[in-house]
Amino acid sequence: MMKLFDLHGDTGYAVMKLRALHKQNIIADYQLGKRKQGGFQWLCAASYFEGHETWEDMQAMITALHEEITLCDDVSLINQKQQLKKPNPLNLILSVEGMCGIREQVEEKIDWLNAHDIKVGSLAWNDENALATGVRGNPKRGLSELGRRAIARMGVHGMVIDVSHANEKTFWDIMTCAKSPVIATHSNARALCDHPRNLYDEQLLAIAENGGLVGVVCAGAFVHRDRDMQSISQLVKHIKYLKQLIGMEHIALGCDFMDDYDNAQDTMLIDLNSPKDAQKIIDELRSQGFQDAEIRMLAYENAHRFFMQHLK
């Protein structure tokens, strides 16, 4: 079985949603088994915020995620690069998807995120907030001055910037002020699927030239506009396209499985809606002519190398 490194899963959101249903041991009972069955050893576990949440909401989700991690002996929290060398069955790097709760005291709140092991962060989900603008926001608006301060403070802590939900103006603003490589944790090629969350060639090239990564996403709408074409085979076409454009060394997985808290049958690929079946991606890559060395790069080596380089 091929080892896998997933750059994006809404683990914190799943914890809060299932806790609201009075569920317990959420990572152990709802996620670990499927991740192990699919071959996942590493996951960027996101706390996801749509745009209406407060700073207290952000703190509550991140704290709850920490609590759930401590309840599961087979899960490790990764907060420094040395821990990547001796993995547990499942190893989590914490991320934040959207920082709508940060409206003032930017430096202090970024410091709080860092102190609570957040290593990857996007400033906005699809919303427009005090820091930045997501894909549903004003296309003429990018980073705010507060957002630039947030980027600078993230740089102090070595926190990786995620550009997957940024609108074009925010994306290019980030590229001009970020001092280290960025990643798109879960986006595909817009040339193959015209979805606002996918990236244009110029954006993909900029991430690669910056030394960053693009995590291909298994959400069906980002793979093809026709539901009948939202398949693993079509996902591999995105991988082929990215290989030609930016090279295998800049591609990873950013699956965004939603089966722990949503009806994944309606949102994921028609032949892949759970982490337990993720080896199907590896099988399809082989069937479409990818060499094992290329598959390992995509599956885990590129992401592992990136965090070995950029975690403190």
Secondary structure, 3 states (H helix, E strand, C coil): CCCEEEEEECHHHHHHHHHCCCCCCHHHHHHHHHHHHHCEEEEEEEEECCCCCCHHHHHHHHHHHHHHHHCCCCEEECCCHHHHHCCCCEEEEEEEECCCCCCCCHHHHHHHHHHCCEEEEECCCCCECCCCEECCCCCCCCCCHHHHHHHHHHHHHCCEEECCCECHHHHHHHHHHCCCCCEECCCCECCCCCCCCCECHHHHHHHHHCCCEEEECCEHHHCCCCHHHCCHHHHHHHHHHHHHHHCHHHEEECCCCCCCCCCHHHCEECCECCHHHCHHHHHHHHHCCCCHHHHHHHHHHHHHHHHHHHCC
